[in-house]
């Protein structure tokens, strides 16, 4: 028979827990990077919108405003 010792079983259990912890850490990192990316995109877009307002560019303002709505949907706000 191919029975494993207690030590081997404990090592296998620890490895499985480590994989789960790594998965959760990777998930948090992905979420954080996604949020940072959206914030950067949003800030750039807000600056462009301010520029369009300052220069009374209605067409560009409306276009950029639609993009901002889409980013806000992706951001969840």
C-alpha positions as a printed Julia matrix, in Angstrom:
77×3 Matrix{Float64}:
   0.0    0.0     0.0
   0.98   3.59   -0.53
   0.03   5.15    2.79
   1.45   8.51    3.71
   2.91   9.35    7.08
   1.42  11.96    9.37
   4.26  14.35    8.52
   3.66  13.98    4.79
  -0.07  14.6     5.25
   0.65  17.74    7.3
   3.0   19.04    4.6
   0.35  18.45    1.93
  -2.25  20.28    4.02
   0.09  23.21    4.58
   0.82  23.45    0.86
  -2.91  23.53    0.05
  -3.48  26.32    2.6
  -0.55  28.26    1.16
  -2.03  28.0    -2.36
  -5.37  29.34   -1.09
  -3.65  32.22    0.7
  -1.63  33.03   -2.43
  -4.83  33.03   -4.49
  -6.51  35.46   -2.12
  -3.42  37.71   -2.09
  -3.31  37.69   -5.9
  -7.0   38.55   -6.0
  -6.5   41.52   -3.65
  -3.53  42.73   -5.69
  -5.54  42.51   -8.93
  -8.41  44.45   -7.34
  -6.03  47.12   -6.05
  -4.32  47.53   -9.43
  -7.69  47.75  -11.19
  -8.84  50.46   -8.79
  -5.61  52.42   -9.25
  -5.92  52.18  -13.03
  -9.51  53.43  -12.95
  -8.58  56.31  -10.64
  -5.78  57.39  -12.97
  -8.07  57.19  -16.02
 -10.77  59.13  -14.17
  -8.37  61.88  -13.06
  -7.01  62.31  -16.6
 -10.53  62.48  -17.96
 -11.58  65.07  -15.36
  -8.63  67.26  -16.36
  -9.65  66.98  -20.02
 -13.23  67.88  -19.09
 -11.99  70.94  -17.17
  -9.93  71.94  -20.19
 -12.97  71.58  -22.47
 -15.05  73.71  -20.09
 -12.35  76.38  -19.9
 -12.23  76.54  -23.7
 -16.02  76.33  -24.11
 -15.72  73.21  -26.27
 -19.22  71.73  -25.99
 -18.69  68.79  -28.35
 -15.55  67.61  -26.58
 -17.2   68.19  -23.21
 -20.16  65.96  -24.11
 -17.88  63.27  -25.52
 -15.65  63.28  -22.44
 -18.66  63.34  -20.12
 -19.98  60.16  -21.74
 -16.59  58.55  -21.21
 -16.68  59.62  -17.57
 -20.08  57.99  -17.13
 -18.65  54.74  -18.53
 -15.64  54.87  -16.2
 -17.93  55.54  -13.25
 -19.97  52.47  -14.21
 -16.81  50.37  -14.28
 -15.75  51.9   -10.97
 -19.1   51.07   -9.43
 -20.11  54.6    -8.53
